[in-house]
Amino acid sequence: MPMRTPYFVVDETALRHNLEILKDVSERAGCKILLAQKAFSMFSVYPIIRQYLAGTTASGLYEARLGHEHFGGATHVFSPAYRPDEFEELLSYADDFVFNSPAQVRRFGPLAKAAGKSIGLRLNPECSTQEGHAIYDPCSPGSRLGTTLANFDEDILPMLDGLHFHTLCEQGSDALEVTVQAFEEKFGKYLHGMKWLNLGGGHHITRNGYDIDLLVRIVTHLRETYNVEVYLEPGEAVVLNAGFLVSSVLDVMHNGMGIAILDASAACHMPDVLEMPYRPPILNSGEANEKAHTYRLGGPTCLAGDVIGDYSFDQPLHIGDQVVFGDMALYTMVKTNTFNGMGLPSIVWRDASGKETLIKSFGYEDFKTRLS
Ligand SMILES: *Cc1c(COP(=O)(O)O)cnc(C)c1O
């Protein structure tokens, strides 16, 4: 029986391809690489990822628990502000705590140290290297993410084991190089004497054309100059191009142009298409008017803007045809919602032999239980 659409399918061969690259980087650079779970938390495949990466990083209590219980290895956590009612429990899951401000270090650092944890401070090198995606730039003016040099408090230095920055998004090692220079100018003096430095995520390491040699040189320079252990915590790069969202055409209509309504929704199933925004790739499609038949593809919700984009195909679309979106493992499954009472896409695993297994499907209860 064919799988019921829509469903996410994660591909073992593509996943392992990325993981091989990351493992090679960690060996050549002598650094540890952690999975940033906020991009991808399909824990049924953690045993595979664990063969290549050193551990996980978490945005808070739930991800830390998931990483601790299903991945193992190193469990790091960063939060812009920790909750006092959760901190005790968090201590039972995470080993390395990154704080956002000296005040957070003073408030929670002693508890973490008493529990034998390693602690660090996230810094803001105030060096923007990205244009266009302001909501992904932690160095933008007024940013709440990371401590600036002006706000650094040398009194907390004796408590700190490490330093952290995260400023990149889908960027190359050239942007990292610029950022590391700014970081060293501002904070290099504090890095001497630390045990570790975490370079955050946003490294598009598994993208074609990423300059891995430069990354290796940067990490090696940092390790040798400051005698620190270096961590990278990519999310995207781990599952880049390793997943698909398979949808079906529910109706085809016309209003000045061809329109196809899919059973997958931008608003519910790939909200970054609207939020970031970006145009997801579709297998065997072209830009509007590039191929013979152009359609505006939209979802089945009431939102007028639930539109994925305009795409063209060699053949006309018919009811029941499948439309397959690429690069749908990262920041998708973790962001789905049931707006309009939409069902959540199933999750399917395609193993190296091509066999597809249904890992999880969702129903009415998943919609209902969050609402009362
Ligand atoms: C988002 C985030 C990551 C992962 O970023 P990717 O762009 O998915 O690589 C890592 N560390 C921190 C602190 C983050 O906020």
The ligand as an SDF file (V2000), in Angstrom:
LIG
                    3D

 15 15  0  0  0  0  0  0  0  0999 V2000
   20.5290   27.4550   15.8560 C   0  0  0  0  0  0  0  0  0  0  0  0
   21.7260   27.2190   16.6330 C   0  0  0  0  0  0  0  0  0  0  0  0
   22.6370   26.2150   16.2250 C   0  0  0  0  0  0  0  0  0  0  0  0
   22.4660   25.4210   14.9480 C   0  0  0  0  0  0  0  0  0  0  0  0
   22.4090   26.2510   13.8330 O   0  0  0  0  0  0  0  0  0  0  0  0
   22.3530   25.6660   12.3270 P   0  0  0  0  0  0  0  0  0  0  0  0
   22.1510   26.9030   11.5100 O   0  0  0  0  0  0  0  0  0  0  0  0
   21.1860   24.7520   12.2460 O   0  0  0  0  0  0  0  0  0  0  0  0
   23.6290   25.0040   12.0690 O   0  0  0  0  0  0  0  0  0  0  0  0
   23.7360   26.0040   17.0170 C   0  0  0  0  0  0  0  0  0  0  0  0
   23.9480   26.7090   18.1510 N   0  0  0  0  0  0  0  0  0  0  0  0
   23.0960   27.6680   18.5780 C   0  0  0  0  0  0  0  0  0  0  0  0
   23.3750   28.4120   19.8270 C   0  0  0  0  0  0  0  0  0  0  0  0
   21.9540   27.9520   17.8330 C   0  0  0  0  0  0  0  0  0  0  0  0
   21.1150   28.9120   18.2420 O   0  0  0  0  0  0  0  0  0  0  0  0
  1  2  1  0
  2  3  1  0
  2 14  2  0
  3  4  1  0
  3 10  2  0
  4  5  1  0
  5  6  1  0
  6  7  2  0
  6  8  1  0
  6  9  1  0
 10 11  1  0
 11 12  2  0
 12 13  1  0
 12 14  1  0
 14 15  1  0
M  END
$$$$
